[in-house]
Amino acid sequence: MKTARDGMYISKINHEHLTNEQMTRLLFSSIQDDQMNGDCIFVAGSSKAVKYRLPIAVELYKQGRAGKDVDIHINTGANT
């Protein structure tokens, strides 16, 4: 599967034909910070996201790496 580095973008992926292996590679393989700003900060959910992923996202936000108009939705997986 190609990535943005290879000229393929998430917005161009047909989600109906995306395999579990492709999703895993897309979300977790070769993750590198290019030090560029973005439109938003995406935090993939998991049972440990609040402990491990959210603090990093908050720090990136504080550094001004994403715009100020950002909606944050947290789903802890608990039934409400």
N, C-alpha and C positions, 0 to 999 in steps of 0.2 A: 504494500500500500504506500502510495506517495504521501508526502506531507507538504506543508507550506513551503519548506525549503526546496522541494522538488516541483513546485508549481501547482500544488493542489491545496485547496482551502476548505476548511470545515463547512463553510456556507455552500460549497458545491457538492457535498457528499449526499448521496441518496440514502437516507436513513432506513428505508425499507429493505435495502440490500446489504446493510452493514452487519458484519459478523461479530461475534463476541471477541474474537481475536483482534479484529480491526479496532474495535472500541477500546480494548485494553492497550493496544499499541498507541492509539491516538491520545489517550489520556495519560499514560504513564511512561512511555518510552522516550528516551532522549530529551527529557525535560531540561531545558537550559534557559536561563534568564538572559535575554538579549539587551537588557537595560533600556528598552524602549518603552515609552508611555503607550497606553491603550485606551480604548473606549470604556472598558469595564474590567473588573477583576472577577473571574469565575472561580468559585470554590466547589469542587466536586464533593458531594455529600458522602458521608460514611459515619459509622459509629464513633470514630475518633477524629472527625473533621474539626470539631470545636477545639480539641486539644492541640492538634498538629497543623492543620491547614488554615484555620481562621486567624490565628495570630500572625501568620506570614501575610495573609491578605490584608489585615488591618495595617501592618507595617508598610506594605506597598502603597496602600491608600494614603497613609500619613505622609509618605514621601512624594505624594502628588502624581503617582504613576497612573491614575485613572481619574476621570472627571468627577465633579462633585455631585452630579445628578445620578446617583446610583441607588437602586433599590436593593436591599439586602433581605433575602428570604432564608430563614434557617429552619430546617426540618430535622429534628433530632431523632426521628423515627418512633418517638413515643406516641401512643394513642392519646388524642386530646378529646 
